[in-house]
Amino acid sequence: ISINIWGEDQMPVSTQKEIEVDKLDYKDATLEDATGKLTWNLQVPPSTEKKLNLKYAVKYPKDYHFLLE
């Protein structure tokens, strides 16, 4: 019997045009563009392992200093 697993995470969202977030990998997830919220809803068979990838790149001017949370 498979089990249903649900998970959430979040991509960074920029509010400044000088800072860009490139969403590189979020396979099998649903993305809400406005909030960056990612949702996974997976069926996982018994005795298996499922790894979820979340990759992004942040581009910004070199003179910028900011905190990415």
Predicted model as a PDB file, atoms N, CA, C, CB and O in Angstrom, pLDDT in the B-factor column:
MODEL        1                                                                  
ATOM      1  N   ILE A   1       0.854  -1.181   0.000  1.00 87.00           N  
ATOM      2  CA  ILE A   1       0.000   0.000   0.000  1.00 87.00           C  
ATOM      3  C   ILE A   1       0.890   1.231   0.000  1.00 87.00           C  
ATOM      4  CB  ILE A   1      -0.966   0.005   1.225  1.00 87.00           C  
ATOM      5  O   ILE A   1       1.771   1.365   0.849  1.00 87.00           O  
ATOM      6  N   SER A   2       0.666   2.120  -0.938  1.00 91.00           N  
ATOM      7  CA  SER A   2       1.409   3.384  -0.993  1.00 91.00           C  
ATOM      8  C   SER A   2       0.874   4.346   0.063  1.00 91.00           C  
ATOM      9  CB  SER A   2       1.313   4.022  -2.406  1.00 91.00           C  
ATOM     10  O   SER A   2      -0.279   4.261   0.485  1.00 91.00           O  
ATOM     11  N   ILE A   3       1.747   5.265   0.476  1.00 93.00           N  
ATOM     12  CA  ILE A   3       1.290   6.313   1.393  1.00 93.00           C  
ATOM     13  C   ILE A   3       1.327   7.653   0.668  1.00 93.00           C  
ATOM     14  CB  ILE A   3       2.171   6.356   2.685  1.00 93.00           C  
ATOM     15  O   ILE A   3       2.142   7.872  -0.228  1.00 93.00           O  
ATOM     16  N   ASN A   4       0.440   8.527   1.068  1.00 94.00           N  
ATOM     17  CA  ASN A   4       0.363   9.865   0.499  1.00 94.00           C  
ATOM     18  C   ASN A   4       1.180  10.805   1.386  1.00 94.00           C  
ATOM     19  CB  ASN A   4      -1.126  10.348   0.377  1.00 94.00           C  
ATOM     20  O   ASN A   4       0.916  10.927   2.582  1.00 94.00           O  
ATOM     21  N   ILE A   5       2.166  11.461   0.794  1.00 93.00           N  
ATOM     22  CA  ILE A   5       3.001  12.418   1.535  1.00 93.00           C  
ATOM     23  C   ILE A   5       2.813  13.797   0.932  1.00 93.00           C  
ATOM     24  CB  ILE A   5       4.509  12.003   1.507  1.00 93.00           C  
ATOM     25  O   ILE A   5       2.854  13.970  -0.286  1.00 93.00           O  
ATOM     26  N   TRP A   6       2.611  14.760   1.788  1.00 94.00           N  
ATOM     27  CA  TRP A   6       2.403  16.145   1.381  1.00 94.00           C  
ATOM     28  C   TRP A   6       3.482  16.992   2.050  1.00 94.00           C  
ATOM     29  CB  TRP A   6       0.960  16.649   1.760  1.00 94.00           C  
ATOM     30  O   TRP A   6       3.748  16.842   3.243  1.00 94.00           O  
ATOM     31  N   GLY A   7       4.098  17.881   1.277  1.00 94.00           N  
ATOM     32  CA  GLY A   7       5.138  18.729   1.833  1.00 94.00           C  
ATOM     33  C   GLY A   7       5.105  20.119   1.236  1.00 94.00           C  
ATOM     34  O   GLY A   7       4.569  20.331   0.148  1.00 94.00           O  
ATOM     35  N   GLU A   8       5.685  21.067   1.961  1.00 95.00           N  
ATOM     36  CA  GLU A   8       5.748  22.463   1.509  1.00 95.00           C  
ATOM     37  C   GLU A   8       7.159  23.011   1.696  1.00 95.00           C  
ATOM     38  CB  GLU A   8       4.723  23.338   2.278  1.00 95.00           C  
ATOM     39  O   GLU A   8       7.903  22.589   2.582  1.00 95.00           O  
ATOM     40  N   ASP A   9       7.495  23.951   0.844  1.00 95.00           N  
ATOM     41  CA  ASP A   9       8.729  24.721   0.980  1.00 95.00           C  
ATOM     42  C   ASP A   9       8.486  26.036   0.253  1.00 95.00           C  
ATOM     43  CB  ASP A   9       9.991  23.944   0.396  1.00 95.00           C  
ATOM     44  O   ASP A   9       7.372  26.285  -0.206  1.00 95.00           O  
ATOM     45  N   GLN A  10       9.484  26.863   0.142  1.00 94.00           N  
ATOM     46  CA  GLN A  10       9.285  28.151  -0.514  1.00 94.00           C  
ATOM     47  C   GLN A  10      10.528  28.584  -1.257  1.00 94.00           C  
ATOM     48  CB  GLN A  10       8.891  29.209   0.498  1.00 94.00           C  
ATOM     49  O   GLN A  10      11.644  28.496  -0.745  1.00 94.00           O  
ATOM     50  N   MET A  11      10.313  29.058  -2.487  1.00 94.00           N  
ATOM     51  CA  MET A  11      11.358  29.714  -3.270  1.00 94.00           C  
ATOM     52  C   MET A  11      11.452  31.155  -2.780  1.00 94.00           C  
ATOM     53  CB  MET A  11      11.055  29.649  -4.822  1.00 94.00           C  
ATOM     54  O   MET A  11      10.442  31.732  -2.376  1.00 94.00           O  
ATOM     55  N   PRO A  12      12.635  31.742  -2.806  1.00 92.00           N  
ATOM     56  CA  PRO A  12      12.729  33.173  -2.503  1.00 92.00           C  
ATOM     57  C   PRO A  12      11.942  33.983  -3.538  1.00 92.00           C  
ATOM     58  CB  PRO A  12      14.213  33.630  -2.471  1.00 92.00           C  
ATOM     59  O   PRO A  12      11.861  33.599  -4.704  1.00 92.00           O  
ATOM     60  N   VAL A  13      11.371  35.090  -3.107  1.00 92.00           N  
ATOM     61  CA  VAL A  13      10.626  35.981  -3.992  1.00 92.00           C  
ATOM     62  C   VAL A  13      11.240  37.374  -3.858  1.00 92.00           C  
ATOM     63  CB  VAL A  13       9.082  35.993  -3.644  1.00 92.00           C  
ATOM     64  O   VAL A  13      11.349  37.919  -2.759  1.00 92.00           O  
ATOM     65  N   SER A  14      11.632  37.927  -4.980  1.00 90.00           N  
ATOM     66  CA  SER A  14      12.228  39.264  -4.957  1.00 90.00           C  
ATOM     67  C   SER A  14      11.154  40.328  -5.147  1.00 90.00           C  
ATOM     68  CB  SER A  14      13.311  39.396  -6.049  1.00 90.00           C  
ATOM     69  O   SER A  14      10.250  40.184  -5.970  1.00 90.00           O  
ATOM     70  N   THR A  15      11.271  41.386  -4.376  1.00 89.00           N  
ATOM     71  CA  THR A  15      10.373  42.536  -4.534  1.00 89.00           C  
ATOM     72  C   THR A  15      11.095  43.700  -5.208  1.00 89.00           C  
ATOM     73  CB  THR A  15       9.816  42.979  -3.166  1.00 89.00           C  
ATOM     74  O   THR A  15      10.525  44.776  -5.388  1.00 89.00           O  
ATOM     75  N   GLN A  16      12.362  43.473  -5.580  1.00 89.00           N  
ATOM     76  CA  GLN A  16      13.155  44.506  -6.238  1.00 89.00           C  
ATOM     77  C   GLN A  16      13.550  44.023  -7.625  1.00 89.00           C  
ATOM     78  CB  GLN A  16      14.412  44.865  -5.400  1.00 89.00           C  
ATOM     79  O   GLN A  16      13.972  42.879  -7.798  1.00 89.00           O  
ATOM     80  N   LYS A  17      13.411  44.904  -8.613  1.00 91.00           N  
ATOM     81  CA  LYS A  17      13.701  44.498  -9.995  1.00 91.00           C  
ATOM     82  C   LYS A  17      15.185  44.197 -10.221  1.00 91.00           C  
ATOM     83  CB  LYS A  17      13.254  45.588 -10.959  1.00 91.00           C  
ATOM     84  O   LYS A  17      15.524  43.474 -11.158  1.00 91.00           O  
ATOM     85  N   GLU A  18      16.068  44.731  -9.387  1.00 92.00           N  
ATOM     86  CA  GLU A  18      17.499  44.486  -9.530  1.00 92.00           C  
ATOM     87  C   GLU A  18      17.906  43.086  -9.057  1.00 92.00           C  
ATOM     88  CB  GLU A  18      18.276  45.532  -8.757  1.00 92.00           C  
ATOM     89  O   GLU A  18      18.979  42.596  -9.409  1.00 92.00           O  
ATOM     90  N   ILE A  19      17.059  42.459  -8.271  1.00 91.00           N  
ATOM     91  CA  ILE A  19      17.350  41.128  -7.744  1.00 91.00           C  
ATOM     92  C   ILE A  19      16.436  40.127  -8.447  1.00 91.00           C  
ATOM     93  CB  ILE A  19      17.157  41.075  -6.185  1.00 91.00           C  
ATOM     94  O   ILE A  19      15.212  40.239  -8.398  1.00 91.00           O  
ATOM     95  N   GLU A  20      17.062  39.140  -9.106  1.00 93.00           N  
ATOM     96  CA  GLU A  20      16.303  38.135  -9.847  1.00 93.00           C  
ATOM     97  C   GLU A  20      16.494  36.760  -9.210  1.00 93.00           C  
ATOM     98  CB  GLU A  20      16.735  38.108 -11.331  1.00 93.00           C  
ATOM     99  O   GLU A  20      17.590  36.402  -8.780  1.00 93.00           O  
ATOM    100  N   VAL A  21      15.406  36.004  -9.160  1.00 94.00           N  
ATOM    101  CA  VAL A  21      15.468  34.625  -8.672  1.00 94.00           C  
ATOM    102  C   VAL A  21      15.134  33.719  -9.847  1.00 94.00           C  
ATOM    103  CB  VAL A  21      14.482  34.385  -7.459  1.00 94.00           C  
ATOM    104  O   VAL A  21      14.033  33.772 -10.396  1.00 94.00           O  
ATOM    105  N   ASP A  22      16.097  32.888 -10.225  1.00 95.00           N  
ATOM    106  CA  ASP A  22      15.877  31.900 -11.285  1.00 95.00           C  
ATOM    107  C   ASP A  22      15.505  30.577 -10.634  1.00 95.00           C  
ATOM    108  CB  ASP A  22      17.144  31.741 -12.193  1.00 95.00           C  
ATOM    109  O   ASP A  22      16.274  30.013  -9.856  1.00 95.00           O  
ATOM    110  N   LYS A  23      14.324  30.097 -10.962  1.00 95.00           N  
ATOM    111  CA  LYS A  23      13.843  28.823 -10.415  1.00 95.00           C  
ATOM    112  C   LYS A  23      14.385  27.705 -11.299  1.00 95.00           C  
ATOM    113  CB  LYS A  23      12.264  28.780 -10.343  1.00 95.00           C  
ATOM    114  O   LYS A  23      13.932  27.538 -12.432  1.00 95.00           O  
ATOM    115  N   LEU A  24      15.348  26.939 -10.795  1.00 96.00           N  
ATOM    116  CA  LEU A  24      16.047  25.956 -11.604  1.00 96.00           C  
ATOM    117  C   LEU A  24      15.434  24.558 -11.544  1.00 96.00           C  
ATOM    118  CB  LEU A  24      17.469  25.889 -11.175  1.00 96.00           C  
ATOM    119  O   LEU A  24      15.344  23.882 -12.569  1.00 96.00           O  
ATOM    120  N   ASP A  25      15.012  24.119 -10.362  1.00 95.00           N  
ATOM    121  CA  ASP A  25      14.487  22.768 -10.248  1.00 95.00           C  
ATOM    122  C   ASP A  25      13.531  22.672  -9.068  1.00 95.00           C  
ATOM    123  CB  ASP A  25      15.628  21.755 -10.097  1.00 95.00           C  
ATOM    124  O   ASP A  25      13.890  22.992  -7.935  1.00 95.00           O  
ATOM    125  N   TYR A  26      12.333  22.235  -9.342  1.00 94.00           N  
ATOM    126  CA  TYR A  26      11.347  21.947  -8.295  1.00 94.00           C  
ATOM    127  C   TYR A  26      10.388  20.869  -8.806  1.00 94.00           C  
ATOM    128  CB  TYR A  26      10.563  23.245  -7.882  1.00 94.00           C  
ATOM    129  O   TYR A  26       9.168  20.985  -8.691  1.00 94.00           O  
ATOM    130  N   LYS A  27      10.984  19.821  -9.372  1.00 91.00           N  
ATOM    131  CA  LYS A  27      10.249  18.736 -10.011  1.00 91.00           C  
ATOM    132  C   LYS A  27       9.182  18.152  -9.080  1.00 91.00           C  
ATOM    133  CB  LYS A  27      11.215  17.640 -10.454  1.00 91.00           C  
ATOM    134  O   LYS A  27       9.402  17.984  -7.880  1.00 91.00           O  
ATOM    135  N   ASP A  28       8.042  17.853  -9.658  1.00 90.00           N  
ATOM    136  CA  ASP A  28       6.901  17.246  -8.965  1.00 90.00           C  
ATOM    137  C   ASP A  28       6.194  18.192  -7.994  1.00 90.00           C  
ATOM    138  CB  ASP A  28       7.361  16.030  -8.217  1.00 90.00           C  
ATOM    139  O   ASP A  28       5.291  17.764  -7.275  1.00 90.00           O  
ATOM    140  N   ALA A  29       6.582  19.456  -7.960  1.00 96.00           N  
ATOM    141  CA  ALA A  29       5.935  20.409  -7.050  1.00 96.00           C  
ATOM    142  C   ALA A  29       5.047  21.366  -7.833  1.00 96.00           C  
ATOM    143  CB  ALA A  29       6.991  21.198  -6.243  1.00 96.00           C  
ATOM    144  O   ALA A  29       5.258  21.615  -9.020  1.00 96.00           O  
ATOM    145  N   THR A  30       4.053  21.891  -7.139  1.00 96.00           N  
ATOM    146  CA  THR A  30       3.212  22.949  -7.673  1.00 96.00           C  
ATOM    147  C   THR A  30       3.744  24.264  -7.108  1.00 96.00           C  
ATOM    148  CB  THR A  30       1.689  22.729  -7.309  1.00 96.00           C  
ATOM    149  O   THR A  30       3.975  24.368  -5.903  1.00 96.00           O  
ATOM    150  N   LEU A  31       3.940  25.260  -7.957  1.00 96.00           N  
ATOM    151  CA  LEU A  31       4.502  26.542  -7.540  1.00 96.00           C  
ATOM    152  C   LEU A  31       3.469  27.644  -7.664  1.00 96.00           C  
ATOM    153  CB  LEU A  31       5.740  26.884  -8.369  1.00 96.00           C  
ATOM    154  O   LEU A  31       2.821  27.788  -8.701  1.00 96.00           O  
ATOM    155  N   GLU A  32       3.319  28.427  -6.595  1.00 96.00           N  
ATOM    156  CA  GLU A  32       2.528  29.654  -6.628  1.00 96.00           C  
ATOM    157  C   GLU A  32       3.513  30.793  -6.883  1.00 96.00           C  
ATOM    158  CB  GLU A  32       1.707  29.872  -5.280  1.00 96.00           C  
ATOM    159  O   GLU A  32       4.300  31.143  -6.003  1.00 96.00           O  
ATOM    160  N   ASP A  33       3.472  31.373  -8.085  1.00 91.00           N  
ATOM    161  CA  ASP A  33       4.463  32.387  -8.467  1.00 91.00           C  
ATOM    162  C   ASP A  33       4.477  33.603  -7.545  1.00 91.00           C  
ATOM    163  CB  ASP A  33       4.202  32.841  -9.875  1.00 91.00           C  
ATOM    164  O   ASP A  33       5.551  34.105  -7.213  1.00 91.00           O  
ATOM    165  N   ALA A  34       3.321  34.080  -7.131  1.00 92.00           N  
ATOM    166  CA  ALA A  34       3.254  35.310  -6.335  1.00 92.00           C  
ATOM    167  C   ALA A  34       3.918  35.161  -4.967  1.00 92.00           C  
ATOM    168  CB  ALA A  34       1.808  35.729  -6.152  1.00 92.00           C  
ATOM    169  O   ALA A  34       4.533  36.105  -4.472  1.00 92.00           O  
ATOM    170  N   THR A  35       3.796  33.973  -4.349  1.00 95.00           N  
ATOM    171  CA  THR A  35       4.330  33.773  -3.008  1.00 95.00           C  
ATOM    172  C   THR A  35       5.594  32.924  -2.978  1.00 95.00           C  
ATOM    173  CB  THR A  35       3.290  33.139  -2.145  1.00 95.00           C  
ATOM    174  O   THR A  35       6.323  32.942  -1.986  1.00 95.00           O  
ATOM    175  N   GLY A  36       5.865  32.182  -4.049  1.00 95.00           N  
ATOM    176  CA  GLY A  36       6.998  31.273  -4.083  1.00 95.00           C  
ATOM    177  C   GLY A  36       6.732  29.959  -3.371  1.00 95.00           C  
ATOM    178  O   GLY A  36       7.638  29.138  -3.227  1.00 95.00           O  
ATOM    179  N   LYS A  37       5.496  29.749  -2.921  1.00 97.00           N  
ATOM    180  CA  LYS A  37       5.151  28.537  -2.179  1.00 97.00           C  
ATOM    181  C   LYS A  37       5.160  27.317  -3.093  1.00 97.00           C  
ATOM    182  CB  LYS A  37       3.777  28.688  -1.516  1.00 97.00           C  
ATOM    183  O   LYS A  37       4.558  27.320  -4.167  1.00 97.00           O  
ATOM    184  N   LEU A  38       5.854  26.277  -2.644  1.00 97.00           N  
ATOM    185  CA  LEU A  38       5.918  25.000  -3.352  1.00 97.00           C  
ATOM    186  C   LEU A  38       5.159  23.950  -2.548  1.00 97.00           C  
ATOM    187  CB  LEU A  38       7.398  24.560  -3.585  1.00 97.00           C  
ATOM    188  O   LEU A  38       5.270  23.884  -1.324  1.00 97.00           O  
ATOM    189  N   THR A  39       4.387  23.133  -3.256  1.00 97.00           N  
ATOM    190  CA  THR A  39       3.638  22.067  -2.601  1.00 97.00           C  
ATOM    191  C   THR A  39       3.870  20.759  -3.340  1.00 97.00           C  
ATOM    192  CB  THR A  39       2.129  22.403  -2.546  1.00 97.00           C  
ATOM    193  O   THR A  39       3.716  20.687  -4.559  1.00 97.00           O  
ATOM    194  N   TRP A  40       4.239  19.730  -2.594  1.00 96.00           N  
ATOM    195  CA  TRP A  40       4.382  18.391  -3.141  1.00 96.00           C  
ATOM    196  C   TRP A  40       3.268  17.522  -2.571  1.00 96.00           C  
ATOM    197  CB  TRP A  40       5.787  17.792  -2.817  1.00 96.00           C  
ATOM    198  O   TRP A  40       2.973  17.582  -1.377  1.00 96.00           O  
ATOM    199  N   ASN A  41       2.657  16.722  -3.421  1.00 95.00           N  
ATOM    200  CA  ASN A  41       1.681  15.734  -2.994  1.00 95.00           C  
ATOM    201  C   ASN A  41       2.050  14.439  -3.713  1.00 95.00           C  
ATOM    202  CB  ASN A  41       0.192  16.191  -3.312  1.00 95.00           C  
ATOM    203  O   ASN A  41       1.780  14.286  -4.904  1.00 95.00           O  
ATOM    204  N   LEU A  42       2.663  13.515  -2.991  1.00 94.00           N  
ATOM    205  CA  LEU A  42       3.263  12.335  -3.608  1.00 94.00           C  
ATOM    206  C   LEU A  42       2.675  11.036  -3.073  1.00 94.00           C  
ATOM    207  CB  LEU A  42       4.758  12.342  -3.391  1.00 94.00           C  
ATOM    208  O   LEU A  42       2.286  10.951  -1.908  1.00 94.00           O  
ATOM    209  N   GLN A  43       2.616  10.047  -3.920  1.00 94.00           N  
ATOM    210  CA  GLN A  43       2.296   8.678  -3.530  1.00 94.00           C  
ATOM    211  C   GLN A  43       3.628   7.914  -3.487  1.00 94.00           C  
ATOM    212  CB  GLN A  43       1.254   8.003  -4.536  1.00 94.00           C  
ATOM    213  O   GLN A  43       4.312   7.802  -4.505  1.00 94.00           O  
ATOM    214  N   VAL A  44       3.988   7.399  -2.331  1.00 93.00           N  
ATOM    215  CA  VAL A  44       5.271   6.704  -2.180  1.00 93.00           C  
ATOM    216  C   VAL A  44       5.005   5.237  -1.836  1.00 93.00           C  
ATOM    217  CB  VAL A  44       6.154   7.382  -1.077  1.00 93.00           C  
ATOM    218  O   VAL A  44       4.385   4.931  -0.818  1.00 93.00           O  
ATOM    219  N   PRO A  45       5.480   4.342  -2.696  1.00 94.00           N  
ATOM    220  CA  PRO A  45       5.320   2.906  -2.428  1.00 94.00           C  
ATOM    221  C   PRO A  45       6.133   2.482  -1.205  1.00 94.00           C  
ATOM    222  CB  PRO A  45       5.746   2.080  -3.657  1.00 94.00           C  
ATOM    223  O   PRO A  45       7.101   3.151  -0.845  1.00 94.00           O  
ATOM    224  N   PRO A  46       5.747   1.374  -0.566  1.00 92.00           N  
ATOM    225  CA  PRO A  46       6.488   0.883   0.596  1.00 92.00           C  
ATOM    226  C   PRO A  46       7.947   0.576   0.251  1.00 92.00           C  
ATOM    227  CB  PRO A  46       5.813  -0.366   1.158  1.00 92.00           C  
ATOM    228  O   PRO A  46       8.272   0.213  -0.879  1.00 92.00           O  
ATOM    229  N   SER A  47       8.791   0.726   1.225  1.00 92.00           N  
ATOM    230  CA  SER A  47      10.215   0.385   1.132  1.00 92.00           C  
ATOM    231  C   SER A  47      10.950   1.143   0.026  1.00 92.00           C  
ATOM    232  CB  SER A  47      10.366  -1.097   0.902  1.00 92.00           C  
ATOM    233  O   SER A  47      11.906   0.629  -0.555  1.00 92.00           O  
ATOM    234  N   THR A  48      10.501   2.360  -0.261  1.00 93.00           N  
ATOM    235  CA  THR A  48      11.199   3.186  -1.247  1.00 93.00           C  
ATOM    236  C   THR A  48      11.590   4.514  -0.613  1.00 93.00           C  
ATOM    237  CB  THR A  48      10.316   3.419  -2.501  1.00 93.00           C  
ATOM    238  O   THR A  48      11.047   4.921   0.415  1.00 93.00           O  
ATOM    239  N   GLU A  49      12.529   5.163  -1.243  1.00 91.00           N  
ATOM    240  CA  GLU A  49      13.010   6.466  -0.796  1.00 91.00           C  
ATOM    241  C   GLU A  49      12.701   7.480  -1.877  1.00 91.00           C  
ATOM    242  CB  GLU A  49      14.534   6.436  -0.477  1.00 91.00           C  
ATOM    243  O   GLU A  49      12.890   7.203  -3.062  1.00 91.00           O  
ATOM    244  N   LYS A  50      12.228   8.647  -1.485  1.00 89.00           N  
ATOM    245  CA  LYS A  50      11.918   9.708  -2.447  1.00 89.00           C  
ATOM    246  C   LYS A  50      12.669  10.963  -2.028  1.00 89.00           C  
ATOM    247  CB  LYS A  50      10.372   9.977  -2.528  1.00 89.00           C  
ATOM    248  O   LYS A  50      12.475  11.474  -0.925  1.00 89.00           O  
ATOM    249  N   LYS A  51      13.525  11.453  -2.910  1.00 90.00           N  
ATOM    250  CA  LYS A  51      14.256  12.687  -2.646  1.00 90.00           C  
ATOM    251  C   LYS A  51      13.641  13.795  -3.489  1.00 90.00           C  
ATOM    252  CB  LYS A  51      15.781  12.524  -2.955  1.00 90.00           C  
ATOM    253  O   LYS A  51      13.339  13.603  -4.667  1.00 90.00           O  
ATOM    254  N   LEU A  52      13.462  14.947  -2.872  1.00 91.00           N  
ATOM    255  CA  LEU A  52      12.894  16.100  -3.564  1.00 91.00           C  
ATOM    256  C   LEU A  52      13.978  17.151  -3.743  1.00 91.00           C  
ATOM    257  CB  LEU A  52      11.683  16.683  -2.783  1.00 91.00           C  
ATOM    258  O   LEU A  52      14.708  17.471  -2.805  1.00 91.00           O  
ATOM    259  N   ASN A  53      14.077  17.680  -4.946  1.00 90.00           N  
ATOM    260  CA  ASN A  53      15.077  18.702  -5.233  1.00 90.00           C  
ATOM    261  C   ASN A  53      14.432  20.070  -5.304  1.00 90.00           C  
ATOM    262  CB  ASN A  53      15.808  18.393  -6.539  1.00 90.00           C  
ATOM    263  O   ASN A  53      13.329  20.237  -5.825  1.00 90.00           O  
ATOM    264  N   LEU A  54      15.139  21.031  -4.775  1.00 94.00           N  
ATOM    265  CA  LEU A  54      14.739  22.436  -4.856  1.00 94.00           C  
ATOM    266  C   LEU A  54      16.010  23.224  -5.140  1.00 94.00           C  
ATOM    267  CB  LEU A  54      14.022  22.935  -3.523  1.00 94.00           C  
ATOM    268  O   LEU A  54      16.897  23.314  -4.291  1.00 94.00           O  
ATOM    269  N   LYS A  55      16.093  23.791  -6.333  1.00 96.00           N  
ATOM    270  CA  LYS A  55      17.289  24.552  -6.713  1.00 96.00           C  
ATOM    271  C   LYS A  55      16.872  25.888  -7.301  1.00 96.00           C  
ATOM    272  CB  LYS A  55      18.159  23.761  -7.726  1.00 96.00           C  
ATOM    273  O   LYS A  55      15.909  25.982  -8.062  1.00 96.00           O  
ATOM    274  N   TYR A  56      17.622  26.920  -6.930  1.00 95.00           N  
ATOM    275  CA  TYR A  56      17.390  28.253  -7.471  1.00 95.00           C  
ATOM    276  C   TYR A  56      18.697  29.025  -7.468  1.00 95.00           C  
ATOM    277  CB  TYR A  56      16.307  29.005  -6.661  1.00 95.00           C  
ATOM    278  O   TYR A  56      19.647  28.666  -6.772  1.00 95.00           O  
ATOM    279  N   ALA A  57      18.731  30.082  -8.250  1.00 95.00           N  
ATOM    280  CA  ALA A  57      19.894  30.972  -8.299  1.00 95.00           C  
ATOM    281  C   ALA A  57      19.397  32.399  -8.100  1.00 95.00           C  
ATOM    282  CB  ALA A  57      20.679  30.827  -9.658  1.00 95.00           C  
ATOM    283  O   ALA A  57      18.355  32.785  -8.630  1.00 95.00           O  
ATOM    284  N   VAL A  58      20.149  33.169  -7.338  1.00 92.00           N  
ATOM    285  CA  VAL A  58      19.799  34.566  -7.086  1.00 92.00           C  
ATOM    286  C   VAL A  58      20.845  35.436  -7.756  1.00 92.00           C  
ATOM    287  CB  VAL A  58      19.708  34.873  -5.550  1.00 92.00           C  
ATOM    288  O   VAL A  58      22.042  35.297  -7.505  1.00 92.00           O  
ATOM    289  N   LYS A  59      20.377  36.342  -8.619  1.00 93.00           N  
ATOM    290  CA  LYS A  59      21.282  37.266  -9.316  1.00 93.00           C  
ATOM    291  C   LYS A  59      21.014  38.677  -8.806  1.00 93.00           C  
ATOM    292  CB  LYS A  59      21.093  37.189 -10.877  1.00 93.00           C  
ATOM    293  O   LYS A  59      19.869  39.113  -8.688  1.00 93.00           O  
ATOM    294  N   TYR A  60      22.105  39.373  -8.507  1.00 92.00           N  
ATOM    295  CA  TYR A  60      21.976  40.734  -7.988  1.00 92.00           C  
ATOM    296  C   TYR A  60      23.241  41.514  -8.312  1.00 92.00           C  
ATOM    297  CB  TYR A  60      21.712  40.726  -6.455  1.00 92.00           C  
ATOM    298  O   TYR A  60      24.291  40.918  -8.552  1.00 92.00           O  
ATOM    299  N   PRO A  61      23.152  42.842  -8.323  1.00 93.00           N  
ATOM    300  CA  PRO A  61      24.344  43.662  -8.583  1.00 93.00           C  
ATOM    301  C   PRO A  61      25.402  43.429  -7.500  1.00 93.00           C  
ATOM    302  CB  PRO A  61      23.966  45.167  -8.650  1.00 93.00           C  
ATOM    303  O   PRO A  61      25.075  43.225  -6.331  1.00 93.00           O  
ATOM    304  N   LYS A  62      26.664  43.464  -7.907  1.00 90.00           N  
ATOM    305  CA  LYS A  62      27.734  43.121  -6.974  1.00 90.00           C  
ATOM    306  C   LYS A  62      27.870  44.099  -5.802  1.00 90.00           C  
ATOM    307  CB  LYS A  62      29.034  43.056  -7.715  1.00 90.00           C  
ATOM    308  O   LYS A  62      28.474  43.750  -4.788  1.00 90.00           O  
ATOM    309  N   ASP A  63      27.330  45.299  -5.915  1.00 91.00           N  
ATOM    310  CA  ASP A  63      27.410  46.252  -4.808  1.00 91.00           C  
ATOM    311  C   ASP A  63      26.252  46.111  -3.822  1.00 91.00           C  
ATOM    312  CB  ASP A  63      27.443  47.662  -5.349  1.00 91.00           C  
ATOM    313  O   ASP A  63      26.185  46.855  -2.844  1.00 91.00           O  
ATOM    314  N   TYR A  64      25.340  45.169  -4.064  1.00 86.00           N  
ATOM    315  CA  TYR A  64      24.206  44.930  -3.163  1.00 86.00           C  
ATOM    316  C   TYR A  64      24.629  44.027  -2.007  1.00 86.00           C  
ATOM    317  CB  TYR A  64      23.020  44.296  -3.931  1.00 86.00           C  
ATOM    318  O   TYR A  64      25.435  43.112  -2.176  1.00 86.00           O  
ATOM    319  N   HIS A  65      24.069  44.306  -0.832  1.00 82.00           N  
ATOM    320  CA  HIS A  65      24.231  43.445   0.337  1.00 82.00           C  
ATOM    321  C   HIS A  65      22.837  43.170   0.873  1.00 82.00           C  
ATOM    322  CB  HIS A  65      25.157  44.105   1.437  1.00 82.00           C  
ATOM    323  O   HIS A  65      22.070  44.089   1.158  1.00 82.00           O  
ATOM    324  N   PHE A  66      22.523  41.884   1.006  1.00 75.00           N  
ATOM    325  CA  PHE A  66      21.208  41.540   1.518  1.00 75.00           C  
ATOM    326  C   PHE A  66      21.261  40.187   2.208  1.00 75.00           C  
ATOM    327  CB  PHE A  66      20.168  41.532   0.389  1.00 75.00           C  
ATOM    328  O   PHE A  66      22.238  39.451   2.071  1.00 75.00           O  
ATOM    329  N   LEU A  67      20.212  39.862   2.947  1.00 76.00           N  
ATOM    330  CA  LEU A  67      20.109  38.608   3.668  1.00 76.00           C  
ATOM    331  C   LEU A  67      19.051  37.753   2.981  1.00 76.00           C  
ATOM    332  CB  LEU A  67      19.760  38.844   5.172  1.00 76.00           C  
ATOM    333  O   LEU A  67      17.916  38.188   2.792  1.00 76.00           O  
ATOM    334  N   LEU A  68      19.430  36.540   2.610  1.00 69.00           N  
ATOM    335  CA  LEU A  68      18.512  35.600   1.978  1.00 69.00           C  
ATOM    336  C   LEU A  68      18.035  34.624   3.046  1.00 69.00           C  
ATOM    337  CB  LEU A  68      19.192  34.846   0.782  1.00 69.00           C  
ATOM    338  O   LEU A  68      18.831  33.842   3.566  1.00 69.00           O  
ATOM    339  N   GLU A  69      16.743  34.661   3.382  1.00 70.00           N  
ATOM    340  CA  GLU A  69      16.200  33.777   4.421  1.00 70.00           C  
ATOM    341  C   GLU A  69      15.336  32.718   3.805  1.00 70.00           C  
ATOM    342  CB  GLU A  69      15.400  34.566   5.453  1.00 70.00           C  
ATOM    343  O   GLU A  69      14.788  31.877   4.517  1.00 70.00           O  
TER     344      GLU A  69                                                      
ENDMDL                                                                          
END                                                                             
